[in-house]
Amino acid sequence: MNGVAWSLEIEIQFYLLVPILAWLFAIASPVVRRMLNMALMLGIGLMGRMLYPISQLRYSIVYYLAFFLAGFLICDLYLTRREWKPSLMWDGLAACGWPLVWLLGNDTSHVLLPFLIVVLYLAAFRGRVCAAIFSHPWITGVGGMCYSIYLFHFIVIAAAGHATRSIHMGQSFWLYYFLQLVLIAPIVLGLCGTFFLLIERPCMDRYWPQKLWRSVQATARRAFGGVPAPPLASNELPPKN
């Protein structure tokens, strides 16, 4: 149905494993906890390269677990931080790290990329320039929609490409590429952004079914001259912080 939906299965496998993986945080010593986390990242990355020829494992959490552990490590460092002062050193690391993301080959990407991701995330928090870039509303807005974009961008590009692929100037591939980018990217952002606002974002609220049902009831009552709907019951209200 959708060429990228296979990744949803990996997410389900991760959610099932989280109660076990969370035992990492039961280790009181930050140094031991983080060293073990990184050792697991390295070991799983190396093992993943050996298991890559087995397709059933290549499309499973076994091959991608190191990336989830990288997220664990970032959360650990962020939640236990004391004071992170902005530093140009982290901007320098990001300037070196981002080209490496594209240069790493398949033989090394699943071993080194999880560690590189940790560095780049920390640079986004701790660098002067990086923090300014990644906190910009346009960047955070598109970042919030990233999964909706990921799920549907192939479909939208394929559909829009039927109408735009004949539009070109000259024989340069890069000129043709950027022309198509200018034409198709707004369509991708517009349609995927609409899906995000109408479907994904409302579903982030666990109480959306109750709220939607009450909204339908209220609309029906207004349309047919009824009385307003009663307030939400206590067990339907979100918990107070």
Secondary structure, DSSP 8 states (H G I E B T S, - for coil): --TTTHHHHHHHHHHHHHHHHGGGGG---HHHHHHHHHHHHHHHHHHHHHHTT-HHHHTSHHHHHHHHHHHHHHHHHHHT-S----BHHHHHHHHHHHHHHHH--HHHHHHHHHHHHHHHHHHHHHBHHHHHHHTSHHHHHHHHTHHHHHHHHHHHHHHHHHHHTT---SS-HHHHHHHHHHHHHHHHHHHHHHHIIIIIHHHTSTTHHHHHHHHHHHHHHHHTT--------GGGS----
